[in-house]
Amino acid sequence: MSESQRELHAFPSGGVAVVIGATGGIGKALTECLRAGGQFADVVGLARGTKPALDVTDEETIAAAARLLGEREEPLRLVFDATGFLHDACFAPEKSLQQLDPAHMAHAFAVNAVGPALLMKHFLPLLAGDGKAVFATLSARVGSIGDNRLGGWYSYRASKAALNQLVRTASIELGRQRKQAVCVALHPGTVDTALSAPFSKAGLEVRSPDQAAEELWQVILGFSADDTGGFFDHHGKAVDW
Ligand SMILES: NC(=O)c1ccc[n+]([C@@H]2O[C@H](COP(=O)([O-])OP(=O)(O)OC[C@H]3O[C@@H](n4cnc5c(N)ncnc54)[C@H](OP(=O)(O)O)[C@@H]3O)[C@@H](O)[C@H]2O)c1
């Protein structure tokens, strides 16, 4: 990005940034990247293990965190959602239809789609009313319907596709009230975290959380209102829906 583009797309100085999922691989790295950069007056990290705790499957915890942020004098400039679910001790991504499990599917949708939708419900109204303000949520390229050539991973793919539609829909509503706001889904690339660890294989380009965070931050810096409603990768390139 050139110096003049950077100035054109700059965040006003000060303001508050919030990272949700700040204890995860990418969320923690992004929180540190934002704190080191000094762009914002404060960078708040929220997660299930912070005070206040925020669990995306518990709307009251989202509402309570939003109420606290709403009381601050500094406007909210950036909300970055780095939460997500792919696997745990009980569930692995499905390789075949025969492995579909309603409880697993419901959990994937609760964390990857309904949770971020509730974050948008409570946090988008808090975004600064003038000047650049961004809501970004981590989706995944495997949520792209147009890019799906391998199949499998039904719950994760479908929940991220639902997330993309929710982001697009919310961006339209947001744009009616906040002309300079940006609401986007981002693909972080393959990043070395607990989420991706069981699936890393030779030949796949895997980057460190720090590198991914720096790339995502540069992409966010480059956004203007024209980008709202989009789905972008860590190079800032639009991803097929
Ligand atoms: N890593 C990759 O290669 C990759 C690729 C494409 C997309 N992504 C996406 O990037 C995002 C971040 O992934 P990551 O690699 O950083 O994974 P990670 O290290 O496993 O982090 C996941 C984060 O989600 C949080 N989380 C899970 N369930 C939650 C809930 N119910 N309420 C609140 N927070 C919850 C976790 O919180 P706790 O710390 O409390 O467990 C953790 O902070 C995900 O959306 C993922 O789908 C990652």
The ligand as a Tripos MOL2 file, in Angstrom:
@<TRIPOS>MOLECULE
LIG
   48    52     1     0     0
SMALL
NO_CHARGES

@<TRIPOS>ATOM
      1 N1         -5.2590  -21.7810   12.1020 N.am      1 LIG1
      2 C1         -5.6150  -21.8580   10.8380 C.2       1 LIG1
      3 O1         -4.8830  -22.4150    9.9940 O.2       1 LIG1
      4 C2         -6.9180  -21.2630   10.3720 C.ar      1 LIG1
      5 C3         -7.2410  -21.3540    8.9990 C.ar      1 LIG1
      6 C4         -8.4500  -20.7980    8.5550 C.ar      1 LIG1
      7 C5         -9.2920  -20.1840    9.4460 C.ar      1 LIG1
      8 N2         -8.9590  -20.1170   10.7860 N.ar      1 LIG1
      9 C6         -9.9090  -19.4850   11.6910 C.3       1 LIG1
     10 O2         -9.2410  -18.5670   12.5180 O.3       1 LIG1
     11 C7         -9.9230  -18.4660   13.7920 C.3       1 LIG1
     12 C8         -8.9190  -18.5820   14.9190 C.3       1 LIG1
     13 O3         -8.3380  -19.8510   14.8510 O.3       1 LIG1
     14 P1         -6.9600  -20.2540   15.5720 P.3       1 LIG1
     15 O4         -6.1960  -20.9940   14.5530 O.co2     1 LIG1
     16 O5         -6.3520  -19.0780   16.2720 O.co2     1 LIG1
     17 O6         -7.5260  -21.3260   16.6060 O.3       1 LIG1
     18 P2         -7.3290  -21.5040   18.1850 P.3       1 LIG1
     19 O7         -5.9310  -21.2500   18.5840 O.co2     1 LIG1
     20 O8         -7.9360  -22.8430   18.4700 O.co2     1 LIG1
     21 O9         -8.2610  -20.3380   18.7790 O.3       1 LIG1
     22 C9         -9.6480  -20.4560   18.7690 C.3       1 LIG1
     23 C10       -10.2110  -19.4210   19.6840 C.3       1 LIG1
     24 O10       -11.6430  -19.5840   19.7060 O.3       1 LIG1
     25 C11       -12.0520  -19.4750   21.0470 C.3       1 LIG1
     26 N3        -13.3340  -20.1250   21.2820 N.ar      1 LIG1
     27 C12       -13.7220  -21.3690   20.9910 C.ar      1 LIG1
     28 N4        -14.9700  -21.5630   21.4230 N.ar      1 LIG1
     29 C13       -15.3610  -20.4030   22.0170 C.ar      1 LIG1
     30 C14       -16.5260  -19.9750   22.6800 C.ar      1 LIG1
     31 N5        -17.5870  -20.7850   22.8340 N.pl3     1 LIG1
     32 N6        -16.5730  -18.7060   23.1540 N.ar      1 LIG1
     33 C15       -15.5160  -17.8720   23.0390 C.ar      1 LIG1
     34 N7        -14.3690  -18.2350   22.4390 N.ar      1 LIG1
     35 C16       -14.3050  -19.4880   21.9360 C.ar      1 LIG1
     36 C17       -10.9440  -20.1530   21.8340 C.3       1 LIG1
     37 O11       -11.0690  -19.7770   23.1800 O.3       1 LIG1
     38 P3        -10.3210  -20.5500   24.3880 P.3       1 LIG1
     39 O12        -8.9310  -20.0040   24.3950 O.co2     1 LIG1
     40 O13       -11.1520  -20.1720   25.5690 O.co2     1 LIG1
     41 O14       -10.4040  -22.0240   24.0530 O.co2     1 LIG1
     42 C18        -9.7420  -19.5550   21.1360 C.3       1 LIG1
     43 O15        -9.4920  -18.2630   21.6370 O.3       1 LIG1
     44 C19       -11.0130  -19.5460   13.7650 C.3       1 LIG1
     45 O16       -12.2510  -18.9570   13.4250 O.3       1 LIG1
     46 C20       -10.5720  -20.4750   12.6390 C.3       1 LIG1
     47 O17       -11.6700  -21.1340   12.0520 O.3       1 LIG1
     48 C21        -7.8010  -20.6420   11.2600 C.ar      1 LIG1
@<TRIPOS>BOND
     1     1     2 1
     2     2     3 2
     3     2     4 1
     4     4     5 ar
     5     4    48 ar
     6     5     6 ar
     7     6     7 ar
     8     7     8 ar
     9     8     9 1
    10     8    48 ar
    11     9    10 1
    12     9    46 1
    13    10    11 1
    14    11    12 1
    15    11    44 1
    16    12    13 1
    17    13    14 1
    18    14    15 2
    19    14    16 1
    20    14    17 1
    21    17    18 1
    22    18    19 2
    23    18    20 1
    24    18    21 1
    25    21    22 1
    26    22    23 1
    27    23    24 1
    28    23    42 1
    29    24    25 1
    30    25    26 1
    31    25    36 1
    32    26    27 ar
    33    26    35 ar
    34    27    28 ar
    35    28    29 ar
    36    29    30 ar
    37    29    35 ar
    38    30    31 1
    39    30    32 ar
    40    32    33 ar
    41    33    34 ar
    42    34    35 ar
    43    36    37 1
    44    36    42 1
    45    37    38 1
    46    38    39 2
    47    38    40 1
    48    38    41 1
    49    42    43 1
    50    44    45 1
    51    44    46 1
    52    46    47 1
@<TRIPOS>SUBSTRUCTURE
     1 LIG1         1 GROUP 0 **** ****
